[in-house]
């Protein structure tokens, strides 16, 4: 490496601790030759791995954790250089209190060229009005009108409905008479924010659909979710807020909670504040959650169970971060599939044997995310002829 540009300087560059002049020197050095560009990307990926705090544990066949296990395998001659990079990154991590575990390095990542085309998820959505017309929502400002005259506007900050007045609150419409809209967030589209007519705010995750009335009835405020959404519900004692998700419904007066109800998966309801009642539609079983508790509904049996969780980890997605706390590689890849609209083939590798911890920023390109996961999990990603990304050792 050029005597002037050190690996430690590259770490400082990614950490934002260089002067403008030093940053220019780094960029000039990077563009000098392919070797410099490769090293620049190597240090960047290692820096991201540390900054995200991702680490992994391998699980035995009986699925018991192996603590502090050292995996011995062949390493390339670059080992010394990567240990130096890791040490430099560790210093930067220590400054910000980041957790660092020196993992083994597998430089044989086969990131397919196609993967480089997957950019970070973008905030886009498709809105279907009551007459069936569809409108793509993104950064562009849009003003739309429903058949009842209801005004709604959309821009980069999300979708907003006109706030209902007291007359609307007291309307006598039955549920059958309500005008419904559908907001769909496709796979690979990131999250989207919507402000309902009562002032409640909903963050809808990728690969999810929210159905809701333009104005709520006088008796209740009912919406339907397929996928995942975080609700910040305005208090209204006279009109409970009800979230239906096929096999369960959640009833609240005013609170903050998260519902993850993807098809063919358990339904997770996590309470951030307030109080909610979760009811199974199969057997009428009910549980009342306190802040920090999560209910898990078995979609087949309809049975409800509860446990304590980190709410911050569960709802981190709405702040642009995918938090990974003791999750299997299989589950992490399922989340990535929704975020980037890509499918993985795990037929040659048991993704349940790797447990991951850390976090992934949702504004990264797919190739960077897979590169970091490859390093900490000791797996390779290859694009298959069928368009899926194959995962293997």
Beta strands, then each sheet from edge to edge (+ up, - down):
strand 1: 55-58
strand 2: 125-128
strand 3: 134-137
strand 4: 142-145
strand 5: 151-155
strand 6: 158-161
strand 7: 180-185
strand 8: 192-195
strand 9: 201-204
strand 10: 208-213
strand 11: 220-232
strand 12: 240-244
strand 13: 248-252
strand 14: 256-261
strand 15: 267-273
strand 16: 276-280
strand 17: 286-289
strand 18: 293-297
strand 19: 304-308
strand 20: 321-328
strand 21: 344-345
strand 22: 354-361
strand 23: 380-383
strand 24: 389-392
sheet 1: 1+ 22- 20+
sheet 2: 3+ 2- 7+ 10- 11+ 9- 8+ 6+ 5- 4+
sheet 3: 3+ 2- 7+ 10- 11+ 12+ 13- 16+ 17-
sheet 4: 3+ 2- 7+ 10- 11+ 14- 15+ 18- 19+
sheet 5: 21+ 24+ 23-
end
